[in-house]
Amino acid sequence: MSTNVRAIKAKQPQFGEAEWQMRVDLAAAYRLADRFGFSDIIWNHITARVPGEMHHYLINSLGLRYDEITASNLLKIDLDGNVIGEGVTNRTGFMIHGAIHAARPDVVCIMHSHSQGGLGVSCLEEGLLPLIQDSLSFFEKIAYHDYEGLSVDPAECPRLAQHLGDAKVMIMRNHGLLTVGRTIAEAFILMYSLERACRAQMQVLATGRPIRLIPAHIRTVAAAQYAEFAPGEYEWPALLRLLDKTDPSYKT
């Protein structure tokens, strides 16, 4: 038995089977976020609700880089940000994530990023434009939230939840991106696609050339076509295989 496998088996008994699997998937999301450029040294968060515990969710420990996150070093906190056990997390994490987890019982995973493309588009008055087909998976489905400073004021929480509504993607103006999902896979792939669309938009705008938007009637057609595919259903297993091939330590 390899050292990694022994370590994984040694950690598992601390948690129930369902929670452990959620921890493994969430740790994978952190590692993949780092790989695809969604990390910000030790800042930002990806959270996942603990199975069977509506008022508890998992979050990264303050001070760890995304590439250091493992299934066992994730913290469990409640909706008020209190750590269950030991550890310290960043206040802005539970302000943003706690507000949405409390308001959206359908949501399992929330992902927030300061990714390069997302930061750029968050500063544009027009928001995300229908420039490439990736953007059409979000056609008429994007929520927006105006910047109110660092997310440390509890008064902002209800506005965050209200502005997101029942959407799965939100551009936080002058701040970054946020996605939610019924699974970790869904939230991650929504973020991947949203950042890809934002990055392409900033690259196109940087050329200074005339812009060709996708015609209005095609936007509706393409949006309906995208709706036939569940985000993450096929991509997530492929991404896990990539991690397992390169560094399976996220499972420890």
C-alpha atoms as an extended CHARMM CRD file, in Angstrom:
* protein
*
       252  EXT
         1         1  MET       CA              0.0000000000        0.0000000000        0.0000000000  PROA      1               0.0000000000
         2         2  SER       CA              1.4180000000        3.4410000000       -0.9500000000  PROA      2               0.0000000000
         3         3  THR       CA              2.0880000000        6.1700000000        1.6210000000  PROA      3               0.0000000000
         4         4  ASN       CA             -0.6970000000        8.3240000000        0.1390000000  PROA      4               0.0000000000
         5         5  VAL       CA             -3.2680000000        5.5390000000        0.3850000000  PROA      5               0.0000000000
         6         6  ARG       CA             -2.2760000000        4.7710000000        3.9870000000  PROA      6               0.0000000000
         7         7  ALA       CA             -2.6370000000        8.4610000000        4.8600000000  PROA      7               0.0000000000
         8         8  ILE       CA             -6.0780000000        8.6190000000        3.2790000000  PROA      8               0.0000000000
         9         9  LYS       CA             -7.2760000000        5.5840000000        5.1940000000  PROA      9               0.0000000000
        10        10  ALA       CA             -5.8400000000        6.9620000000        8.4310000000  PROA      10              0.0000000000
        11        11  LYS       CA             -7.7730000000       10.2190000000        8.1260000000  PROA      11              0.0000000000
        12        12  GLN       CA            -11.1590000000        8.8220000000        7.1500000000  PROA      12              0.0000000000
        13        13  PRO       CA            -12.3330000000        7.5060000000       10.5640000000  PROA      13              0.0000000000
        14        14  GLN       CA            -12.5200000000       11.0910000000       11.9360000000  PROA      14              0.0000000000
        15        15  PHE       CA            -15.5240000000       11.7880000000        9.7260000000  PROA      15              0.0000000000
        16        16  GLY       CA            -18.6400000000       10.0630000000        8.4890000000  PROA      16              0.0000000000
        17        17  GLU       CA            -18.4990000000        8.6240000000        4.9960000000  PROA      17              0.0000000000
        18        18  ALA       CA            -20.7060000000       11.3110000000        3.4220000000  PROA      18              0.0000000000
        19        19  GLU       CA            -18.7930000000       14.1770000000        5.0330000000  PROA      19              0.0000000000
        20        20  TRP       CA            -15.4590000000       12.6470000000        4.0570000000  PROA      20              0.0000000000
        21        21  GLN       CA            -16.5100000000       12.4010000000        0.4010000000  PROA      21              0.0000000000
        22        22  MET       CA            -17.6360000000       16.0310000000        0.4830000000  PROA      22              0.0000000000
        23        23  ARG       CA            -14.2730000000       16.9880000000        1.9800000000  PROA      23              0.0000000000
        24        24  VAL       CA            -12.3910000000       15.1210000000       -0.7390000000  PROA      24              0.0000000000
        25        25  ASP       CA            -14.4130000000       16.7880000000       -3.5010000000  PROA      25              0.0000000000
        26        26  LEU       CA            -14.0260000000       20.2320000000       -1.9430000000  PROA      26              0.0000000000
        27        27  ALA       CA            -10.2670000000       19.7900000000       -1.5180000000  PROA      27              0.0000000000
        28        28  ALA       CA            -10.1610000000       18.7910000000       -5.1840000000  PROA      28              0.0000000000
        29        29  ALA       CA            -11.9980000000       22.0000000000       -6.1070000000  PROA      29              0.0000000000
        30        30  TYR       CA             -9.4000000000       24.0670000000       -4.2620000000  PROA      30              0.0000000000
        31        31  ARG       CA             -6.5200000000       22.2980000000       -6.0070000000  PROA      31              0.0000000000
        32        32  LEU       CA             -8.1880000000       22.6940000000       -9.4060000000  PROA      32              0.0000000000
        33        33  ALA       CA             -8.9810000000       26.3500000000       -8.7240000000  PROA      33              0.0000000000
        34        34  ASP       CA             -5.3000000000       26.9090000000       -8.0850000000  PROA      34              0.0000000000
        35        35  ARG       CA             -4.3560000000       25.0490000000      -11.2570000000  PROA      35              0.0000000000
        36        36  PHE       CA             -6.7070000000       27.1390000000      -13.4100000000  PROA      36              0.0000000000
        37        37  GLY       CA             -5.7570000000       30.4940000000      -11.9240000000  PROA      37              0.0000000000
        38        38  PHE       CA             -8.7360000000       31.1180000000       -9.6290000000  PROA      38              0.0000000000
        39        39  SER       CA             -6.6910000000       31.3680000000       -6.4200000000  PROA      39              0.0000000000
        40        40  ASP       CA             -5.4680000000       34.5390000000       -4.6930000000  PROA      40              0.0000000000
        41        41  ILE       CA             -2.5710000000       33.3760000000       -2.4600000000  PROA      41              0.0000000000
        42        42  ILE       CA             -4.5160000000       32.5960000000        0.7660000000  PROA      42              0.0000000000
        43        43  TRP       CA             -7.6770000000       34.6240000000        0.0510000000  PROA      43              0.0000000000
        44        44  ASN       CA            -11.0920000000       33.7380000000       -1.3860000000  PROA      44              0.0000000000
        45        45  HSD       CA            -13.1300000000       30.6940000000       -0.5390000000  PROA      45              0.0000000000
        46        46  ILE       CA            -14.9520000000       27.6700000000       -1.8550000000  PROA      46              0.0000000000
        47        47  THR       CA            -17.4600000000       26.2220000000        0.5900000000  PROA      47              0.0000000000
        48        48  ALA       CA            -19.6150000000       23.1090000000        0.7070000000  PROA      48              0.0000000000
        49        49  ARG       CA            -22.5090000000       22.2480000000        2.9860000000  PROA      49              0.0000000000
        50        50  VAL       CA            -21.8950000000       19.2650000000        5.2470000000  PROA      50              0.0000000000
        51        51  PRO       CA            -24.2380000000       16.4160000000        4.2170000000  PROA      51              0.0000000000
        52        52  GLY       CA            -27.1000000000       16.0870000000        6.6880000000  PROA      52              0.0000000000
        53        53  GLU       CA            -26.0990000000       19.2910000000        8.5200000000  PROA      53              0.0000000000
        54        54  MET       CA            -27.9640000000       22.2190000000        6.9580000000  PROA      54              0.0000000000
        55        55  HSD       CA            -26.3140000000       24.7940000000        9.2340000000  PROA      55              0.0000000000
        56        56  HSD       CA            -22.7210000000       23.6420000000        8.8810000000  PROA      56              0.0000000000
        57        57  TYR       CA            -20.3840000000       23.9920000000        5.9580000000  PROA      57              0.0000000000
        58        58  LEU       CA            -16.7360000000       23.3630000000        5.0890000000  PROA      58              0.0000000000
        59        59  ILE       CA            -14.2450000000       26.1360000000        4.3330000000  PROA      59              0.0000000000
        60        60  ASN       CA            -10.5010000000       26.6360000000        3.9750000000  PROA      60              0.0000000000
        61        61  SER       CA             -8.3080000000       27.5060000000        6.9340000000  PROA      61              0.0000000000
        62        62  LEU       CA             -6.8990000000       31.0450000000        6.9730000000  PROA      62              0.0000000000
        63        63  GLY       CA             -3.2480000000       31.0700000000        5.9160000000  PROA      63              0.0000000000
        64        64  LEU       CA             -3.2450000000       28.0160000000        3.6500000000  PROA      64              0.0000000000
        65        65  ARG       CA             -2.7330000000       28.3310000000       -0.0820000000  PROA      65              0.0000000000
        66        66  TYR       CA             -5.2170000000       26.5500000000       -2.3220000000  PROA      66              0.0000000000
        67        67  ASP       CA             -2.5520000000       24.0130000000       -3.2910000000  PROA      67              0.0000000000
        68        68  GLU       CA             -2.1600000000       23.1040000000        0.3980000000  PROA      68              0.0000000000
        69        69  ILE       CA             -5.8110000000       22.2860000000        1.0080000000  PROA      69              0.0000000000
        70        70  THR       CA             -6.5980000000       18.6650000000        1.8770000000  PROA      70              0.0000000000
        71        71  ALA       CA             -9.7620000000       16.8450000000        2.8830000000  PROA      71              0.0000000000
        72        72  SER       CA             -8.7000000000       16.7430000000        6.5260000000  PROA      72              0.0000000000
        73        73  ASN       CA             -7.5140000000       20.3530000000        6.9910000000  PROA      73              0.0000000000
        74        74  LEU       CA            -10.7880000000       21.9040000000        5.8410000000  PROA      74              0.0000000000
        75        75  LEU       CA            -12.6670000000       23.5800000000        8.6770000000  PROA      75              0.0000000000
        76        76  LYS       CA            -16.3020000000       23.0330000000        9.6350000000  PROA      76              0.0000000000
        77        77  ILE       CA            -18.1320000000       26.2370000000       10.6020000000  PROA      77              0.0000000000
        78        78  ASP       CA            -21.7040000000       27.2870000000       11.2730000000  PROA      78              0.0000000000
        79        79  LEU       CA            -23.6740000000       30.0080000000        9.4890000000  PROA      79              0.0000000000
        80        80  ASP       CA            -22.3610000000       32.6090000000       11.9490000000  PROA      80              0.0000000000
        81        81  GLY       CA            -18.7440000000       31.7200000000       11.2090000000  PROA      81              0.0000000000
        82        82  ASN       CA            -18.0450000000       29.8170000000       14.4370000000  PROA      82              0.0000000000
        83        83  VAL       CA            -15.4780000000       27.0620000000       13.9040000000  PROA      83              0.0000000000
        84        84  ILE       CA            -16.6140000000       23.6150000000       15.0310000000  PROA      84              0.0000000000
        85        85  GLY       CA            -13.4170000000       22.3320000000       16.6000000000  PROA      85              0.0000000000
        86        86  GLU       CA            -10.1270000000       24.1650000000       16.1130000000  PROA      86              0.0000000000
        87        87  GLY       CA             -8.8740000000       26.5550000000       13.4580000000  PROA      87              0.0000000000
        88        88  VAL       CA             -9.2510000000       30.0880000000       12.1040000000  PROA      88              0.0000000000
        89        89  THR       CA            -10.9660000000       31.2460000000        8.9350000000  PROA      89              0.0000000000
        90        90  ASN       CA            -11.2880000000       34.6120000000        7.2370000000  PROA      90              0.0000000000
        91        91  ARG       CA            -14.2570000000       36.7560000000        8.2690000000  PROA      91              0.0000000000
        92        92  THR       CA            -15.1640000000       37.6970000000        4.6970000000  PROA      92              0.0000000000
        93        93  GLY       CA            -15.6090000000       34.0090000000        3.9150000000  PROA      93              0.0000000000
        94        94  PHE       CA            -18.5080000000       33.4180000000        6.2390000000  PROA      94              0.0000000000
        95        95  MET       CA            -20.0220000000       36.8400000000        5.5500000000  PROA      95              0.0000000000
        96        96  ILE       CA            -20.4220000000       36.0210000000        1.8680000000  PROA      96              0.0000000000
        97        97  HSD       CA            -20.8650000000       32.2740000000        2.0580000000  PROA      97              0.0000000000
        98        98  GLY       CA            -22.8850000000       32.1600000000        5.2670000000  PROA      98              0.0000000000
        99        99  ALA       CA            -25.4050000000       34.6360000000        3.8730000000  PROA      99              0.0000000000
       100       100  ILE       CA            -25.9700000000       32.5690000000        0.7490000000  PROA      100             0.0000000000
       101       101  HSD       CA            -25.9720000000       29.1680000000        2.4610000000  PROA      101             0.0000000000
       102       102  ALA       CA            -28.6020000000       30.5070000000        4.8800000000  PROA      102             0.0000000000
       103       103  ALA       CA            -30.7910000000       31.9090000000        2.1030000000  PROA      103             0.0000000000
       104       104  ARG       CA            -30.4070000000       29.0760000000       -0.4270000000  PROA      104             0.0000000000
       105       105  PRO       CA            -31.0360000000       25.6050000000        1.0520000000  PROA      105             0.0000000000
       106       106  ASP       CA            -30.8050000000       24.2190000000       -2.5030000000  PROA      106             0.0000000000
       107       107  VAL       CA            -27.1410000000       25.2410000000       -2.7020000000  PROA      107             0.0000000000
       108       108  VAL       CA            -24.4320000000       22.7830000000       -1.6730000000  PROA      108             0.0000000000
       109       109  CYS       CA            -21.3450000000       24.6050000000       -2.9460000000  PROA      109             0.0000000000
       110       110  ILE       CA            -20.4170000000       28.2930000000       -3.2840000000  PROA      110             0.0000000000
       111       111  MET       CA            -17.2990000000       29.4680000000       -5.1070000000  PROA      111             0.0000000000
       112       112  HSD       CA            -15.9400000000       33.0220000000       -5.0380000000  PROA      112             0.0000000000
       113       113  SER       CA            -12.9170000000       34.2100000000       -7.0040000000  PROA      113             0.0000000000
       114       114  HSD       CA            -10.8330000000       37.2490000000       -7.8490000000  PROA      114             0.0000000000
       115       115  SER       CA             -9.7850000000       35.7360000000      -11.1640000000  PROA      115             0.0000000000
       116       116  GLN       CA             -8.2240000000       38.0230000000      -13.7520000000  PROA      116             0.0000000000
       117       117  GLY       CA            -10.9980000000       37.9890000000      -16.3430000000  PROA      117             0.0000000000
       118       118  GLY       CA            -13.7060000000       38.2300000000      -13.7150000000  PROA      118             0.0000000000
       119       119  LEU       CA            -12.0750000000       41.2220000000      -12.0680000000  PROA      119             0.0000000000
       120       120  GLY       CA            -11.9390000000       42.9890000000      -15.4140000000  PROA      120             0.0000000000
       121       121  VAL       CA            -15.5490000000       42.3850000000      -16.3740000000  PROA      121             0.0000000000
       122       122  SER       CA            -16.7230000000       43.2700000000      -12.8620000000  PROA      122             0.0000000000
       123       123  CYS       CA            -15.4860000000       46.8130000000      -13.5540000000  PROA      123             0.0000000000
       124       124  LEU       CA            -17.4210000000       47.2150000000      -16.8070000000  PROA      124             0.0000000000
       125       125  GLU       CA            -20.8050000000       48.9280000000      -16.6750000000  PROA      125             0.0000000000
       126       126  GLU       CA            -22.2320000000       46.5230000000      -19.2800000000  PROA      126             0.0000000000
       127       127  GLY       CA            -21.0930000000       43.4070000000      -17.4330000000  PROA      127             0.0000000000
       128       128  LEU       CA            -20.7270000000       40.2000000000      -19.4310000000  PROA      128             0.0000000000
       129       129  LEU       CA            -21.3230000000       40.5960000000      -23.1610000000  PROA      129             0.0000000000
       130       130  PRO       CA            -22.5810000000       37.8960000000      -25.5900000000  PROA      130             0.0000000000
       131       131  LEU       CA            -19.2630000000       37.6180000000      -27.4050000000  PROA      131             0.0000000000
       132       132  ILE       CA            -18.4150000000       33.9030000000      -27.3560000000  PROA      132             0.0000000000
       133       133  GLN       CA            -20.5490000000       30.8230000000      -26.9990000000  PROA      133             0.0000000000
       134       134  ASP       CA            -19.3750000000       30.2260000000      -23.4290000000  PROA      134             0.0000000000
       135       135  SER       CA            -21.1090000000       33.4550000000      -22.3950000000  PROA      135             0.0000000000
       136       136  LEU       CA            -24.4360000000       32.2050000000      -23.7290000000  PROA      136             0.0000000000
       137       137  SER       CA            -24.7170000000       29.5100000000      -21.0780000000  PROA      137             0.0000000000
       138       138  PHE       CA            -25.2990000000       32.4950000000      -18.7520000000  PROA      138             0.0000000000
       139       139  PHE       CA            -27.6020000000       34.4370000000      -21.0770000000  PROA      139             0.0000000000
       140       140  GLU       CA            -30.1870000000       36.2930000000      -18.9330000000  PROA      140             0.0000000000
       141       141  LYS       CA            -29.0660000000       34.2510000000      -15.9050000000  PROA      141             0.0000000000
       142       142  ILE       CA            -26.4390000000       36.5320000000      -14.3490000000  PROA      142             0.0000000000
       143       143  ALA       CA            -27.0540000000       38.3850000000      -11.0950000000  PROA      143             0.0000000000
       144       144  TYR       CA            -25.1020000000       41.5200000000      -10.1220000000  PROA      144             0.0000000000
       145       145  HSD       CA            -24.1590000000       42.9260000000       -6.7320000000  PROA      145             0.0000000000
       146       146  ASP       CA            -22.6740000000       46.3980000000       -6.2560000000  PROA      146             0.0000000000
       147       147  TYR       CA            -19.4440000000       46.8020000000       -4.3290000000  PROA      147             0.0000000000
       148       148  GLU       CA            -19.8460000000       47.8720000000       -0.6850000000  PROA      148             0.0000000000
       149       149  GLY       CA            -16.2590000000       47.5670000000        0.5050000000  PROA      149             0.0000000000
       150       150  LEU       CA            -14.6380000000       44.5320000000        2.1230000000  PROA      150             0.0000000000
       151       151  SER       CA            -17.3370000000       41.9930000000        2.9680000000  PROA      151             0.0000000000
       152       152  VAL       CA            -17.1130000000       42.3540000000        6.7520000000  PROA      152             0.0000000000
       153       153  ASP       CA            -20.3970000000       44.1380000000        7.4910000000  PROA      153             0.0000000000
       154       154  PRO       CA            -23.3200000000       41.8520000000        8.4390000000  PROA      154             0.0000000000
       155       155  ALA       CA            -25.6880000000       44.4630000000        6.9830000000  PROA      155             0.0000000000
       156       156  GLU       CA            -24.5010000000       43.4900000000        3.5010000000  PROA      156             0.0000000000
       157       157  CYS       CA            -25.5100000000       39.8310000000        3.9080000000  PROA      157             0.0000000000
       158       158  PRO       CA            -29.2260000000       40.1550000000        3.0950000000  PROA      158             0.0000000000
       159       159  ARG       CA            -28.4270000000       42.2830000000        0.0460000000  PROA      159             0.0000000000
       160       160  LEU       CA            -25.9590000000       39.6620000000       -1.2240000000  PROA      160             0.0000000000
       161       161  ALA       CA            -28.5940000000       36.9610000000       -0.9120000000  PROA      161             0.0000000000
       162       162  GLN       CA            -31.3220000000       39.1700000000       -2.3910000000  PROA      162             0.0000000000
       163       163  HSD       CA            -29.2540000000       40.1460000000       -5.4190000000  PROA      163             0.0000000000
       164       164  LEU       CA            -28.2780000000       36.5430000000       -6.1200000000  PROA      164             0.0000000000
       165       165  GLY       CA            -31.9200000000       35.4690000000       -5.8510000000  PROA      165             0.0000000000
       166       166  ASP       CA            -32.3410000000       32.0730000000       -7.4640000000  PROA      166             0.0000000000
       167       167  ALA       CA            -29.4530000000       32.5780000000       -9.9050000000  PROA      167             0.0000000000
       168       168  LYS       CA            -26.3730000000       30.3650000000       -9.9680000000  PROA      168             0.0000000000
       169       169  VAL       CA            -23.8680000000       32.9770000000      -11.1240000000  PROA      169             0.0000000000
       170       170  MET       CA            -23.2170000000       36.4920000000       -9.9230000000  PROA      170             0.0000000000
       171       171  ILE       CA            -20.7810000000       39.2090000000      -10.9170000000  PROA      171             0.0000000000
       172       172  MET       CA            -19.8020000000       41.1590000000       -7.8190000000  PROA      172             0.0000000000
       173       173  ARG       CA            -19.0870000000       44.5750000000       -9.3010000000  PROA      173             0.0000000000
       174       174  ASN       CA            -15.5330000000       45.8630000000       -8.8380000000  PROA      174             0.0000000000
       175       175  HSD       CA            -14.8370000000       42.6870000000       -6.8810000000  PROA      175             0.0000000000
       176       176  GLY       CA            -15.0010000000       39.3680000000       -8.7270000000  PROA      176             0.0000000000
       177       177  LEU       CA            -17.1650000000       36.3550000000       -9.5190000000  PROA      177             0.0000000000
       178       178  LEU       CA            -19.4100000000       34.0200000000       -7.5440000000  PROA      178             0.0000000000
       179       179  THR       CA            -21.0510000000       30.7440000000       -8.5450000000  PROA      179             0.0000000000
       180       180  VAL       CA            -23.2370000000       28.2870000000       -6.6740000000  PROA      180             0.0000000000
       181       181  GLY       CA            -24.2210000000       24.7130000000       -7.3810000000  PROA      181             0.0000000000
       182       182  ARG       CA            -26.1850000000       21.7390000000       -6.1730000000  PROA      182             0.0000000000
       183       183  THR       CA            -22.8540000000       19.9340000000       -6.3230000000  PROA      183             0.0000000000
       184       184  ILE       CA            -19.2220000000       20.9830000000       -6.0710000000  PROA      184             0.0000000000
       185       185  ALA       CA            -18.7940000000       19.9110000000       -9.6810000000  PROA      185             0.0000000000
       186       186  GLU       CA            -21.5580000000       22.2500000000      -10.8480000000  PROA      186             0.0000000000
       187       187  ALA       CA            -20.2280000000       25.2880000000       -8.9820000000  PROA      187             0.0000000000
       188       188  PHE       CA            -16.6950000000       24.6640000000      -10.2500000000  PROA      188             0.0000000000
       189       189  ILE       CA            -17.5950000000       24.2320000000      -13.9190000000  PROA      189             0.0000000000
       190       190  LEU       CA            -19.8550000000       27.2890000000      -13.8010000000  PROA      190             0.0000000000
       191       191  MET       CA            -16.8820000000       29.2580000000      -12.4820000000  PROA      191             0.0000000000
       192       192  TYR       CA            -14.5740000000       27.7890000000      -15.1200000000  PROA      192             0.0000000000
       193       193  SER       CA            -16.9680000000       28.7460000000      -17.9240000000  PROA      193             0.0000000000
       194       194  LEU       CA            -17.7560000000       32.1810000000      -16.4980000000  PROA      194             0.0000000000
       195       195  GLU       CA            -14.0950000000       33.0880000000      -16.0540000000  PROA      195             0.0000000000
       196       196  ARG       CA            -13.3250000000       31.8160000000      -19.5570000000  PROA      196             0.0000000000
       197       197  ALA       CA            -16.0350000000       34.0780000000      -21.0020000000  PROA      197             0.0000000000
       198       198  CYS       CA            -14.8340000000       37.0460000000      -18.9500000000  PROA      198             0.0000000000
       199       199  ARG       CA            -11.2060000000       36.5380000000      -19.9270000000  PROA      199             0.0000000000
       200       200  ALA       CA            -12.1170000000       36.3170000000      -23.6150000000  PROA      200             0.0000000000
       201       201  GLN       CA            -14.1650000000       39.5120000000      -23.3370000000  PROA      201             0.0000000000
       202       202  MET       CA            -11.2550000000       41.4470000000      -21.8250000000  PROA      202             0.0000000000
       203       203  GLN       CA             -8.9200000000       40.1500000000      -24.5220000000  PROA      203             0.0000000000
       204       204  VAL       CA            -11.3320000000       41.1790000000      -27.2730000000  PROA      204             0.0000000000
       205       205  LEU       CA            -11.8480000000       44.6540000000      -25.7940000000  PROA      205             0.0000000000
       206       206  ALA       CA             -8.0770000000       45.1060000000      -25.5210000000  PROA      206             0.0000000000
       207       207  THR       CA             -7.7010000000       44.8280000000      -29.3090000000  PROA      207             0.0000000000
       208       208  GLY       CA             -9.6530000000       48.0360000000      -29.8620000000  PROA      208             0.0000000000
       209       209  ARG       CA            -11.1510000000       46.4810000000      -32.9840000000  PROA      209             0.0000000000
       210       210  PRO       CA            -14.8830000000       46.6190000000      -33.8930000000  PROA      210             0.0000000000
       211       211  ILE       CA            -16.8060000000       44.0460000000      -31.8720000000  PROA      211             0.0000000000
       212       212  ARG       CA            -19.2370000000       41.5370000000      -33.3520000000  PROA      212             0.0000000000
       213       213  LEU       CA            -21.8460000000       40.4980000000      -30.7830000000  PROA      213             0.0000000000
       214       214  ILE       CA            -23.7600000000       37.2560000000      -31.2140000000  PROA      214             0.0000000000
       215       215  PRO       CA            -27.1810000000       38.1130000000      -32.7640000000  PROA      215             0.0000000000
       216       216  ALA       CA            -30.0900000000       38.2590000000      -30.3170000000  PROA      216             0.0000000000
       217       217  HSD       CA            -32.0510000000       35.3540000000      -31.8350000000  PROA      217             0.0000000000
       218       218  ILE       CA            -28.9820000000       33.0880000000      -31.7130000000  PROA      218             0.0000000000
       219       219  ARG       CA            -28.3810000000       33.9310000000      -28.0480000000  PROA      219             0.0000000000
       220       220  THR       CA            -31.7290000000       32.4040000000      -27.1180000000  PROA      220             0.0000000000
       221       221  VAL       CA            -31.1280000000       29.3120000000      -29.2240000000  PROA      221             0.0000000000
       222       222  ALA       CA            -27.6590000000       28.6870000000      -27.8300000000  PROA      222             0.0000000000
       223       223  ALA       CA            -28.7910000000       29.2890000000      -24.2340000000  PROA      223             0.0000000000
       224       224  ALA       CA            -31.4380000000       26.5880000000      -24.6450000000  PROA      224             0.0000000000
       225       225  GLN       CA            -28.8380000000       24.2240000000      -26.1080000000  PROA      225             0.0000000000
       226       226  TYR       CA            -26.5060000000       24.7730000000      -23.1580000000  PROA      226             0.0000000000
       227       227  ALA       CA            -29.3620000000       24.0510000000      -20.7520000000  PROA      227             0.0000000000
       228       228  GLU       CA            -29.4290000000       20.4600000000      -21.9990000000  PROA      228             0.0000000000
       229       229  PHE       CA            -26.0480000000       19.7590000000      -20.3790000000  PROA      229             0.0000000000
       230       230  ALA       CA            -25.6120000000       19.6360000000      -16.6050000000  PROA      230             0.0000000000
       231       231  PRO       CA            -22.4390000000       21.5640000000      -15.6760000000  PROA      231             0.0000000000
       232       232  GLY       CA            -19.8590000000       19.2160000000      -14.1920000000  PROA      232             0.0000000000
       233       233  GLU       CA            -21.5170000000       15.9320000000      -15.0720000000  PROA      233             0.0000000000
       234       234  TYR       CA            -18.8450000000       14.9330000000      -17.5550000000  PROA      234             0.0000000000
       235       235  GLU       CA            -16.0400000000       17.3750000000      -16.7740000000  PROA      235             0.0000000000
       236       236  TRP       CA            -15.6570000000       16.6380000000      -13.0550000000  PROA      236             0.0000000000
       237       237  PRO       CA            -14.5900000000       12.9710000000      -13.3270000000  PROA      237             0.0000000000
       238       238  ALA       CA            -12.0360000000       14.0000000000      -15.9480000000  PROA      238             0.0000000000
       239       239  LEU       CA            -10.6470000000       16.7070000000      -13.6770000000  PROA      239             0.0000000000
       240       240  LEU       CA            -10.3950000000       14.2900000000      -10.7440000000  PROA      240             0.0000000000
       241       241  ARG       CA             -8.4280000000       11.8980000000      -12.9520000000  PROA      241             0.0000000000
       242       242  LEU       CA             -6.0500000000       14.7650000000      -13.7050000000  PROA      242             0.0000000000
       243       243  LEU       CA             -5.5060000000       15.4320000000      -10.0000000000  PROA      243             0.0000000000
       244       244  ASP       CA             -5.1040000000       11.7510000000       -9.1830000000  PROA      244             0.0000000000
       245       245  LYS       CA             -2.4740000000       11.4780000000      -11.8830000000  PROA      245             0.0000000000
       246       246  THR       CA             -0.4570000000       14.5190000000      -10.8040000000  PROA      246             0.0000000000
       247       247  ASP       CA             -0.9530000000       14.8700000000       -7.0250000000  PROA      247             0.0000000000
       248       248  PRO       CA             -3.5200000000       12.8170000000       -5.0920000000  PROA      248             0.0000000000
       249       249  SER       CA             -2.5260000000       14.3890000000       -1.7540000000  PROA      249             0.0000000000
       250       250  TYR       CA             -5.7670000000       16.4180000000       -1.7570000000  PROA      250             0.0000000000
       251       251  LYS       CA             -7.4380000000       13.2240000000       -0.5030000000  PROA      251             0.0000000000
       252       252  THR       CA             -5.4330000000       13.1180000000        2.7200000000  PROA      252             0.0000000000
